[in-house]
């Protein structure tokens, strides 16, 4: 076991372990378990992240970074990027672990309001802002009809996962993964048709 997590790969292991443990056990999750799963010393986690809240926030932000990197690389047209984002978004949002994390955040938000604000601002709002910026560029170029970009981005996120996420919260099974690309493509095409210039 190493106590040095200045190495990028090792830090990523800690963040991945933290997300897994928080999803499984909630915010009361043990830092000892995070450290054990990542293969580092407990003190190493505290030396690097300072507190459990900072560790949790960093793990959440890292997952958002992964999804939004699709837009930052600038590859493909808007439709292709939205489809790639949609598949990645659903793969993270519609898992039993993610649903459990949603329940944890909802139940803990009143006790740890800073945690709730961080999640909303740096995860939910950040996704909305990035997608809104993509849509705004296409609207300015005349490829999409002019609408409020932020409101339109929120509609897209709802179309992509809200119904199935709500169903899973109430005990339904996750969607069939074999159809994910097809399902996302249908959603994105429907969304873009609705925004075609008049």
RAURRA-V848390 format. One record per residue. N is the residue number from 1. RES is the residue in one small letter. PSI is psi as a letter, one per 40 degrees, with the letter a starting at -180 (NA if undefined). D_CENTER is the distance of its C-alpha to the mean C-alpha in Angstrom with 2 decimals. Layout:
# RAURRA-V848390
N&RES&PSI&D_CENTER ; N&RES&PSI&D_CENTER
This chain:
# RAURRA-V848390
1&x&h&29.96 ; 2&x&i&29.32 ; 3&x&e&28.75 ; 4&x&h&27.64 ; 5&x&f&23.93 ; 6&x&d&24.59 ; 7&x&h&24.07 ; 8&x&d&20.70 ; 9&x&d&20.39 ; 10&x&d&21.31 ; 11&x&d&18.82 ; 12&x&d&16.02 ; 13&x&d&17.63 ; 14&x&d&17.59 ; 15&x&d&13.89 ; 16&x&d&13.26 ; 17&x&d&16.03 ; 18&x&d&14.83 ; 19&x&d&11.51 ; 20&x&d&13.79 ; 21&x&d&16.42 ; 22&x&d&14.52 ; 23&x&d&13.13 ; 24&x&d&16.75 ; 25&x&e&18.72 ; 26&x&a&16.91 ; 27&x&e&17.48 ; 28&x&e&21.04 ; 29&x&i&20.05 ; 30&x&h&22.63 ; 31&x&d&22.18 ; 32&x&d&24.99 ; 33&x&d&22.96 ; 34&x&d&20.09 ; 35&x&d&22.86 ; 36&x&d&24.67 ; 37&x&d&21.81 ; 38&x&e&21.07 ; 39&x&f&24.83 ; 40&x&i&25.48 ; 41&x&i&27.61 ; 42&x&d&26.42 ; 43&x&d&27.89 ; 44&x&d&26.06 ; 45&x&d&22.69 ; 46&x&d&24.26 ; 47&x&d&25.92 ; 48&x&d&22.76 ; 49&x&e&20.37 ; 50&x&d&23.07 ; 51&x&i&21.65 ; 52&x&d&19.37 ; 53&x&d&17.48 ; 54&x&d&16.98 ; 55&x&d&15.91 ; 56&x&d&13.28 ; 57&x&d&12.01 ; 58&x&d&12.20 ; 59&x&d&10.32 ; 60&x&d&7.24 ; 61&x&d&7.91 ; 62&x&d&8.58 ; 63&x&d&5.38 ; 64&x&d&4.37 ; 65&x&d&8.02 ; 66&x&d&8.08 ; 67&x&d&6.52 ; 68&x&e&8.66 ; 69&x&d&11.55 ; 70&x&d&12.50 ; 71&x&d&13.86 ; 72&x&d&15.38 ; 73&x&e&17.58 ; 74&x&e&19.19 ; 75&x&i&20.26 ; 76&x&i&21.42 ; 77&x&i&21.92 ; 78&x&d&19.56 ; 79&x&d&19.66 ; 80&x&d&18.83 ; 81&x&d&15.82 ; 82&x&d&14.48 ; 83&x&d&15.23 ; 84&x&d&13.57 ; 85&x&d&10.30 ; 86&x&d&10.84 ; 87&x&d&11.60 ; 88&x&d&8.63 ; 89&x&d&6.29 ; 90&x&d&8.88 ; 91&x&d&9.34 ; 92&x&d&6.26 ; 93&x&d&6.73 ; 94&x&f&10.46 ; 95&x&i&11.63 ; 96&x&d&14.10 ; 97&x&d&12.29 ; 98&x&d&9.17 ; 99&x&d&11.92 ; 100&x&d&13.83 ; 101&x&d&11.24 ; 102&x&d&11.20 ; 103&x&d&14.96 ; 104&x&d&15.14 ; 105&x&d&13.47 ; 106&x&d&15.69 ; 107&x&d&18.72 ; 108&x&e&18.42 ; 109&x&d&17.66 ; 110&x&d&21.43 ; 111&x&d&22.43 ; 112&x&g&19.91 ; 113&x&d&19.28 ; 114&x&d&18.09 ; 115&x&d&15.17 ; 116&x&d&14.33 ; 117&x&d&14.86 ; 118&x&d&12.73 ; 119&x&d&9.63 ; 120&x&d&10.68 ; 121&x&d&11.83 ; 122&x&e&9.50 ; 123&x&c&6.06 ; 124&x&d&7.52 ; 125&x&d&10.54 ; 126&x&d&9.45 ; 127&x&d&7.74 ; 128&x&d&11.00 ; 129&x&d&13.16 ; 130&x&d&12.33 ; 131&x&d&12.90 ; 132&x&d&15.87 ; 133&x&d&17.33 ; 134&x&d&17.31 ; 135&x&d&18.98 ; 136&x&d&21.38 ; 137&x&d&22.64 ; 138&x&d&23.41 ; 139&x&d&25.08 ; 140&x&d&27.16 ; 141&x&e&28.19 ; 142&x&e&29.39 ; 143&x&d&27.20 ; 144&x&i&25.61 ; 145&x&i&27.34 ; 146&x&h&26.95 ; 147&x&i&24.81 ; 148&x&h&22.74 ; 149&x&d&19.67 ; 150&x&d&17.37 ; 151&x&d&18.68 ; 152&x&d&18.41 ; 153&x&d&14.74 ; 154&x&d&14.10 ; 155&x&d&16.36 ; 156&x&d&14.52 ; 157&x&d&11.19 ; 158&x&d&13.64 ; 159&x&d&15.47 ; 160&x&d&12.72 ; 161&x&e&11.73 ; 162&x&d&13.38 ; 163&x&d&16.63 ; 164&x&d&15.56 ; 165&x&d&13.11 ; 166&x&d&16.15 ; 167&x&d&18.43 ; 168&x&d&16.68 ; 169&x&d&16.77 ; 170&x&e&20.47 ; 171&x&e&21.04 ; 172&x&i&20.75 ; 173&x&i&19.82 ; 174&x&i&16.64 ; 175&x&i&17.37 ; 176&x&h&19.50 ; 177&x&d&17.59 ; 178&x&d&20.71 ; 179&x&e&20.33 ; 180&x&d&16.72 ; 181&x&d&17.70 ; 182&x&d&20.60 ; 183&x&d&18.79 ; 184&x&d&16.18 ; 185&x&d&19.16 ; 186&x&d&21.13 ; 187&x&d&18.57 ; 188&x&d&18.21 ; 189&x&d&21.99 ; 190&x&d&22.66 ; 191&x&d&20.53 ; 192&x&d&22.26 ; 193&x&d&25.62 ; 194&x&d&25.25 ; 195&x&e&24.83 ; 196&x&h&27.74 ; 197&x&i&30.26 ; 198&x&NA&33.20
